[in-house]
Amino acid sequence: MKKLMIISFAAILFSIVTGCEPTTTGGGEEPTNSITLNKNTSNINILKMDTLVATLKFNSAEPLVWSSSDEKIATVFYGIVTGKYPGTCNITATCGNLSATCVVNVFPSGVDPNDPDPKDDIDDYTLIWSDEFNGTTLNGNVWNIEVNSNGGGNNELQYYTNRPQNVRIGIDPETGESCLILSAIKESYTQNGTTRTCTSGRVNTKNNLTFKYGLIEARIKIPYTADGLWPAFWMMGNTGGWPKCGEIDIMEMGSSGGIRNGTQDRYFNGAIHFGQSWPQRSIVRSFTSSYPIQGSYHTFRLYWTPESLTMYLDKDVYPNVQPYFNVGITASENTDNQGYYFHKPNFILFNLAIGGDFTGINNISNVTALNAENNNTANFYIDYVRIYQKNGGNEDFWQK
């Protein structure tokens, strides 16, 4: 803290002094009026700072003014720049009618700002399948729409339906993206003699499309979970009952931990669940992103090899970002070891649950995410899901 105060004071003092004192050339002529900054580009992480120093080559009574073109990305105070959100903005120093600008690139925590544009190793893989959700209807040869009120085994509140109100291909009105849309709705719904206080959507590719090893990525727009929503992107083994089949959760959001910490918009987890019977064994890695990831599109990527499962947030944008989940799965004959369960074809799932054990909410009246302001409806947008493999001999892909 002391070092920062010294640097800040030096920057302020330097700006004031150079703004008041003219400089001259060696021959005594008046210099050309100008403002220059000590750097043209600055790469920083969120919540990290950099110091810009302005040199003024003229005599002016005007004050030196610092400004940011987008204070959501970076702010500036007397030349001290602070990263706020991933992106690019301009920091400008102005005196009278003259100014100088520095381009500031802000990167998430876990990304090396000194190597902002490394090669994305997705280039080492071949795209073997994708669903871009660009049609008018969901492909029934690939996707199953689940219909049930069993609470997912987690005391969830919703009734999953196959109605277009809950599952459909449509357009995101904010961005124009064509997406798979899963909608959670607060409503009284009765089917087969069972009444629930809300409905939602869940889809899977079981017995239609499976793969083993490779890279899977989905670009999704997570709704504001507030209190009560539980969106997920995950996989399960195509054979064997749960938990013998093995479960890989690439993204789950809306947990009671995020609610308790007030970090619902950035707190999520990756996980695996496995075992011969209930209670299952689990490995869970909870992660707090350095920037909000609800209400805008982000990618979640899993690398699945015979040795490990590794998950990343927004690796397509920040190739050198660190993983939020990594666990070894080297094959094992020990049924207590994760290496026994994750070497078989898996199918894909997306769902938007409401309430339940994960959220710690068991009454629809406590689900604040569905309210009058959003017409008691929240949408989970899936822009695409893609599978890549290296064709190195270990991979398996099957489609009906």
C-alpha positions as CSV (number, residue, x, y, z in Angstrom):
1,M,0.0,0.0,0.0
2,K,2.8,2.4,0.8
3,K,4.5,1.7,-2.5
4,L,1.3,2.4,-4.4
5,M,0.8,5.7,-2.6
6,I,4.3,6.8,-3.5
7,I,3.9,5.9,-7.1
8,S,0.5,7.7,-7.3
9,F,1.8,10.8,-5.7
10,A,4.8,10.8,-8.1
11,A,2.5,10.5,-11.1
12,I,0.3,13.4,-9.8
13,L,3.2,15.6,-9.0
14,F,4.9,14.9,-12.3
15,S,1.7,15.8,-14.2
16,I,1.2,19.0,-12.3
17,V,4.8,20.1,-12.7
18,T,5.0,19.3,-16.4
19,G,1.6,21.0,-17.0
20,C,2.9,24.3,-15.6
21,E,6.4,24.5,-16.8
22,P,7.2,25.1,-20.5
23,T,10.2,23.3,-22.0
24,T,12.4,24.7,-24.7
25,T,14.7,23.3,-27.3
26,G,18.4,23.7,-27.1
27,G,18.3,26.8,-29.4
28,G,15.9,28.5,-27.1
29,E,12.9,28.2,-29.5
30,E,9.4,27.5,-28.1
31,P,8.6,23.8,-28.4
32,T,5.7,22.3,-30.4
33,N,2.8,22.0,-28.1
34,S,2.0,18.3,-27.3
35,I,1.0,15.8,-24.7
36,T,2.6,12.4,-24.6
37,L,2.1,9.3,-22.3
38,N,4.8,7.0,-21.1
39,K,3.1,4.1,-22.9
40,N,0.7,3.6,-25.8
41,T,-0.6,0.2,-24.6
42,S,-1.2,-1.3,-21.2
43,N,-2.1,-5.0,-20.5
44,I,-3.4,-5.6,-17.0
45,N,-5.6,-8.1,-15.1
46,I,-8.9,-7.4,-13.4
47,L,-8.3,-5.6,-10.1
48,K,-4.6,-4.9,-11.0
49,M,-3.2,-1.4,-11.6
50,D,-0.8,0.4,-14.0
51,T,0.6,3.9,-13.8
52,L,0.4,6.3,-16.8
53,V,2.5,9.5,-16.7
54,A,1.7,12.4,-19.0
55,T,4.4,14.8,-20.3
56,L,3.1,18.2,-21.3
57,K,5.3,20.4,-23.7
58,F,3.5,23.7,-23.3
59,N,2.6,26.3,-20.7
60,S,-1.1,26.1,-19.8
61,A,-3.3,27.1,-16.9
62,E,-5.8,24.4,-17.9
63,P,-5.9,21.3,-15.6
64,L,-4.8,17.9,-16.7
65,V,-7.9,15.7,-16.9
66,W,-7.9,11.8,-17.1
67,S,-10.8,9.9,-18.5
68,S,-11.8,6.3,-19.5
69,S,-13.8,5.5,-22.6
70,D,-15.5,2.7,-20.6
71,E,-15.4,2.7,-16.9
72,K,-16.9,-0.8,-16.8
73,I,-13.6,-2.1,-18.2
74,A,-11.1,0.2,-16.6
75,T,-11.1,3.3,-14.4
76,V,-8.4,6.0,-14.0
77,F,-7.5,8.3,-11.1
78,Y,-4.7,10.8,-11.7
79,G,-3.0,8.3,-14.1
80,I,-3.5,5.2,-11.9
81,V,-5.5,2.7,-14.1
82,T,-7.4,-0.2,-12.5
83,G,-8.8,-3.1,-14.5
84,K,-12.5,-3.8,-13.8
85,Y,-13.8,-6.2,-16.5
86,P,-12.3,-8.1,-19.5
87,G,-12.2,-6.0,-22.6
88,T,-10.4,-3.0,-24.2
89,C,-10.9,0.7,-23.6
90,N,-9.0,4.0,-24.0
91,I,-7.5,6.0,-21.2
92,T,-7.0,9.6,-22.2
93,A,-5.1,12.5,-20.7
94,T,-6.4,15.9,-21.8
95,C,-5.2,19.5,-21.2
96,G,-7.0,22.2,-23.0
97,N,-7.5,21.1,-26.6
98,L,-4.7,18.6,-26.6
99,S,-4.8,15.0,-25.5
100,A,-2.9,11.6,-25.5
101,T,-4.4,8.1,-25.3
102,C,-3.3,4.7,-24.1
103,V,-5.1,1.6,-25.2
104,V,-5.8,-0.6,-22.1
105,N,-6.5,-4.3,-22.4
106,V,-8.0,-5.9,-19.3
107,F,-7.7,-9.7,-18.9
108,P,-9.3,-12.1,-16.4
109,S,-7.4,-13.2,-13.3
110,G,-5.4,-16.3,-14.3
111,V,-4.4,-15.0,-17.7
112,D,-0.9,-13.8,-18.4
113,P,-1.3,-10.1,-19.6
114,N,2.2,-10.2,-21.0
115,D,1.2,-13.0,-23.4
116,P,-2.3,-11.9,-24.4
117,D,-2.6,-13.6,-27.7
118,P,-1.1,-17.1,-27.5
119,K,-2.1,-20.0,-29.8
120,D,-5.4,-21.7,-28.8
121,D,-4.6,-25.4,-28.7
122,I,-8.0,-26.2,-30.1
123,D,-6.2,-25.9,-33.4
124,D,-4.7,-29.3,-32.6
125,Y,-8.1,-30.9,-32.8
126,T,-10.6,-31.6,-35.6
127,L,-14.2,-30.7,-35.3
128,I,-16.2,-33.9,-35.7
129,W,-19.7,-32.8,-34.7
130,S,-21.6,-29.7,-33.7
131,D,-25.1,-28.4,-33.2
132,E,-25.3,-24.7,-33.9
133,F,-29.1,-24.6,-33.2
134,N,-29.7,-22.6,-36.4
135,G,-32.8,-24.4,-37.5
136,T,-36.4,-23.9,-36.5
137,T,-36.8,-27.1,-34.5
138,L,-34.7,-29.2,-32.2
139,N,-33.1,-32.2,-34.0
140,G,-35.1,-35.2,-32.6
141,N,-32.5,-37.6,-34.0
142,V,-30.0,-36.2,-31.6
143,W,-31.8,-34.7,-28.6
144,N,-34.3,-36.2,-26.2
145,I,-36.6,-33.8,-24.4
146,E,-37.2,-35.1,-20.9
147,V,-40.6,-35.0,-19.4
148,N,-40.8,-35.7,-15.6
149,S,-41.5,-34.3,-12.2
150,N,-39.1,-36.4,-10.2
151,G,-37.0,-33.5,-9.0
152,G,-33.8,-34.9,-10.5
153,G,-33.2,-36.8,-7.3
154,N,-32.2,-33.5,-5.7
155,N,-35.6,-32.2,-4.5
156,E,-35.9,-29.8,-7.4
157,L,-39.2,-27.9,-7.8
158,Q,-39.8,-28.0,-11.5
159,Y,-41.8,-30.1,-13.9
160,Y,-39.7,-30.7,-17.0
161,T,-42.0,-30.5,-20.1
162,N,-41.7,-30.8,-23.8
163,R,-43.8,-27.7,-24.4
164,P,-42.3,-25.0,-26.6
165,Q,-42.7,-22.6,-23.7
166,N,-39.9,-24.6,-22.0
167,V,-37.8,-26.1,-24.8
168,R,-37.4,-24.6,-28.2
169,I,-35.1,-23.3,-30.9
170,G,-35.4,-19.5,-31.0
171,I,-33.7,-16.1,-31.3
172,D,-32.1,-14.3,-28.4
173,P,-33.8,-10.9,-28.7
174,E,-30.8,-9.1,-27.3
175,T,-28.2,-10.5,-29.7
176,G,-30.0,-12.1,-32.5
177,E,-28.3,-15.4,-31.8
178,S,-30.2,-18.5,-32.9
179,C,-30.1,-20.8,-29.8
180,L,-31.6,-23.7,-28.0
181,I,-33.6,-22.0,-25.3
182,L,-34.6,-23.6,-22.0
183,S,-37.1,-21.6,-20.1
184,A,-37.9,-21.7,-16.4
185,I,-41.4,-20.5,-15.6
186,K,-43.1,-19.9,-12.3
187,E,-46.6,-21.3,-12.8
188,S,-48.9,-24.0,-11.5
189,Y,-48.6,-27.0,-13.8
190,T,-50.3,-30.4,-13.6
191,Q,-49.6,-33.5,-15.6
192,N,-50.3,-37.2,-14.9
193,G,-51.9,-36.2,-11.6
194,T,-48.8,-34.4,-10.3
195,T,-48.8,-30.6,-9.7
196,R,-45.7,-28.5,-9.6
197,T,-45.2,-24.8,-8.9
198,C,-42.9,-24.2,-11.9
199,T,-41.8,-25.7,-15.2
200,S,-38.6,-25.9,-17.1
201,G,-36.6,-27.7,-19.8
202,R,-34.0,-30.5,-19.9
203,V,-32.5,-32.2,-22.9
204,N,-30.0,-35.0,-23.5
205,T,-28.4,-37.1,-26.3
206,K,-28.6,-40.5,-24.6
207,N,-28.6,-43.4,-27.0
208,N,-28.5,-40.9,-29.9
209,L,-25.0,-39.4,-29.7
210,T,-22.1,-40.3,-27.5
211,F,-18.3,-39.8,-27.5
212,K,-15.3,-40.8,-25.5
213,Y,-12.3,-38.5,-25.2
214,G,-11.7,-35.3,-27.0
215,L,-12.8,-31.7,-26.4
216,I,-16.3,-30.5,-25.9
217,E,-17.3,-26.8,-25.8
218,A,-20.6,-25.0,-25.4
219,R,-21.2,-21.3,-25.8
220,I,-24.0,-20.3,-23.5
221,K,-25.8,-17.4,-21.9
222,I,-26.6,-18.2,-18.3
223,P,-29.7,-16.5,-16.8
224,Y,-29.4,-14.4,-13.7
225,T,-29.7,-17.1,-11.2
226,A,-30.3,-14.8,-8.2
227,D,-31.7,-17.2,-5.7
228,G,-33.2,-20.4,-7.0
229,L,-32.1,-21.2,-10.6
230,W,-29.7,-24.0,-11.3
231,P,-28.4,-24.1,-14.9
232,A,-26.1,-27.0,-15.9
233,F,-24.0,-28.3,-18.8
234,W,-22.9,-31.8,-18.2
235,M,-22.4,-35.4,-19.3
236,M,-23.0,-39.0,-18.1
237,G,-21.9,-42.4,-19.2
238,N,-24.3,-43.9,-21.7
239,T,-24.5,-47.3,-20.0
240,G,-25.0,-48.3,-16.4
241,G,-27.2,-46.8,-13.7
242,W,-26.1,-43.8,-11.7
243,P,-23.6,-43.4,-10.1
244,K,-21.9,-46.4,-11.9
245,C,-22.2,-44.6,-15.2
246,G,-20.1,-41.7,-14.0
247,E,-21.1,-38.0,-14.2
248,I,-19.1,-35.1,-15.5
249,D,-20.4,-31.6,-14.6
250,I,-18.7,-29.1,-16.9
251,M,-20.7,-26.1,-15.5
252,E,-23.2,-25.8,-12.6
253,M,-24.3,-22.5,-11.3
254,G,-26.7,-21.2,-8.6
255,S,-25.4,-23.0,-5.6
256,S,-26.2,-22.1,-2.0
257,G,-22.5,-21.2,-1.6
258,G,-22.9,-18.4,-4.2
259,I,-26.1,-17.3,-2.6
260,R,-24.5,-17.2,0.8
261,N,-21.5,-15.2,-0.4
262,G,-23.5,-12.9,-2.6
263,T,-21.5,-14.0,-5.7
264,Q,-24.3,-15.7,-7.6
265,D,-23.2,-14.0,-10.9
266,R,-19.7,-15.5,-10.9
267,Y,-19.6,-18.5,-8.6
268,F,-19.8,-21.9,-10.3
269,N,-18.3,-25.3,-10.2
270,G,-17.0,-28.3,-12.2
271,A,-17.4,-31.7,-10.7
272,I,-17.4,-35.5,-11.2
273,H,-19.6,-38.0,-9.4
274,F,-19.0,-41.8,-9.4
275,G,-19.3,-45.0,-7.4
276,Q,-20.9,-48.4,-7.2
277,S,-23.9,-47.2,-5.3
278,W,-25.4,-44.3,-3.2
279,P,-23.8,-42.4,-1.5
280,Q,-21.6,-41.7,-4.5
281,R,-18.1,-40.3,-4.4
282,S,-17.6,-36.8,-5.7
283,I,-14.8,-34.4,-6.6
284,V,-16.0,-30.8,-6.8
285,R,-14.0,-27.7,-7.6
286,S,-15.9,-24.4,-6.9
287,F,-14.6,-21.3,-8.7
288,T,-15.3,-17.6,-8.4
289,S,-14.7,-15.9,-11.7
290,S,-13.0,-12.5,-11.6
291,Y,-15.8,-11.1,-13.8
292,P,-19.6,-11.8,-14.0
293,I,-20.7,-14.5,-16.3
294,Q,-24.5,-14.3,-16.2
295,G,-26.5,-12.4,-18.8
296,S,-23.9,-12.6,-21.5
297,Y,-22.3,-15.4,-23.6
298,H,-19.4,-17.4,-22.4
299,T,-17.8,-20.7,-23.4
300,F,-17.2,-23.7,-21.1
301,R,-14.7,-26.3,-22.4
302,L,-13.7,-29.8,-21.3
303,Y,-10.6,-31.6,-22.4
304,W,-11.1,-35.3,-21.8
305,T,-8.0,-37.5,-22.3
306,P,-7.2,-41.0,-20.9
307,E,-5.2,-39.3,-18.2
308,S,-7.3,-36.3,-17.1
309,L,-10.4,-34.1,-17.2
310,T,-9.7,-30.4,-17.5
311,M,-12.2,-27.6,-17.7
312,Y,-11.8,-23.9,-18.8
313,L,-13.9,-20.8,-18.9
314,D,-13.6,-18.6,-22.0
315,K,-10.5,-20.3,-23.3
316,D,-11.6,-19.4,-26.8
317,V,-11.0,-15.8,-25.9
318,Y,-8.2,-16.2,-23.4
319,P,-6.1,-19.2,-24.6
320,N,-3.7,-19.1,-21.6
321,V,-6.3,-18.9,-18.9
322,Q,-5.9,-21.4,-16.1
323,P,-8.3,-24.3,-15.7
324,Y,-11.0,-24.2,-13.0
325,F,-11.2,-28.0,-12.8
326,N,-8.5,-30.6,-13.3
327,V,-8.4,-34.2,-12.1
328,G,-6.5,-37.3,-13.1
329,I,-8.5,-40.3,-14.3
330,T,-5.7,-42.8,-15.3
331,A,-7.5,-46.2,-15.7
332,S,-7.8,-48.2,-12.5
333,E,-9.4,-51.5,-11.5
334,N,-10.2,-49.9,-8.1
335,T,-14.0,-49.1,-7.9
336,D,-13.3,-46.5,-5.3
337,N,-11.0,-44.6,-7.8
338,Q,-12.3,-42.2,-10.4
339,G,-10.1,-43.9,-12.9
340,Y,-12.5,-46.8,-13.0
341,Y,-15.5,-44.7,-14.3
342,F,-14.4,-42.3,-17.0
343,H,-13.3,-44.4,-19.9
344,K,-16.6,-45.1,-21.6
345,P,-18.8,-43.2,-24.1
346,N,-20.8,-40.3,-22.6
347,F,-23.9,-38.4,-23.7
348,I,-24.6,-34.6,-23.3
349,L,-27.1,-32.8,-21.1
350,F,-28.3,-29.3,-20.7
351,N,-31.0,-28.3,-18.1
352,L,-32.3,-25.4,-16.1
353,A,-33.4,-26.7,-12.7
354,I,-35.3,-24.7,-10.1
355,G,-34.6,-24.9,-6.4
356,G,-33.4,-28.2,-4.8
357,D,-30.6,-29.3,-2.6
358,F,-27.9,-27.6,-4.7
359,T,-29.5,-24.2,-4.2
360,G,-30.7,-24.8,-0.7
361,I,-34.2,-23.5,-1.7
362,N,-37.2,-25.8,-1.4
363,N,-40.1,-23.4,-1.8
364,I,-41.1,-21.5,-4.9
365,S,-41.8,-18.4,-2.9
366,N,-38.0,-18.2,-2.2
367,V,-37.0,-18.4,-5.8
368,T,-36.3,-14.7,-6.4
369,A,-35.0,-15.3,-9.9
370,L,-38.5,-15.7,-11.2
371,N,-40.4,-12.5,-10.5
372,A,-42.9,-9.9,-11.8
373,E,-40.0,-7.9,-13.4
374,N,-39.1,-10.8,-15.7
375,N,-42.7,-12.1,-16.1
376,N,-41.8,-15.0,-13.9
377,T,-39.6,-16.4,-16.7
378,A,-35.9,-16.9,-17.1
379,N,-34.1,-18.2,-20.2
380,F,-31.0,-20.3,-20.6
381,Y,-29.5,-19.8,-24.1
382,I,-27.2,-22.4,-25.7
383,D,-25.7,-20.9,-28.9
384,Y,-23.8,-24.1,-29.8
385,V,-22.2,-27.3,-28.6
386,R,-19.2,-28.8,-30.4
387,I,-17.1,-31.9,-30.1
388,Y,-13.5,-32.1,-31.3
389,Q,-11.1,-35.0,-31.4
390,K,-7.5,-35.7,-32.4
391,N,-8.2,-39.0,-34.2
392,G,-5.3,-40.5,-32.3
393,G,-6.8,-44.0,-31.9
394,N,-8.2,-43.6,-28.4
395,E,-11.3,-41.5,-29.2
396,D,-14.7,-42.8,-29.9
397,F,-17.7,-41.1,-31.5
398,W,-21.1,-42.6,-32.3
399,Q,-24.3,-41.1,-33.7
400,K,-27.5,-43.0,-34.4
